[in-house]
Amino acid sequence: MAKRGKMWIYNPPRPSKPQVPDAIKTDLEARANELVEGVLKPAHIKPPSPDERFNYIVDIYTKWYRNYFYFCAKYCCPGPTALSPFFEAKFARLEYIGNDRFNLSYMRH
């Protein structure tokens, strides 16, 4: 078996991600909270079913983490075998890519 020699390769630095301007942060947060309060909460937050085995949504909210803006849902776990009474699930993410543009990521199935 032949030995492979070491070789030099070019490894350029990664481009840095742009920082989100404060004006865009406040505008996006206001619009997203309007969407959550006006559309998502009335459509998806329902009273708990009489059958207490299944998880259900108790709150929908938004939050920033670095250059990412998340839509989150808080679930209640009423069953007797639940590990914790509540858990959080992030169901959509907006990533700032510059010039007032965002990439949208979500779970399809």
Helices and strands as residue ranges (DSSP letters): H 22-35, I 36-40, H 41-44, E 56-65, E 68-76, E 86-98, E 101-106
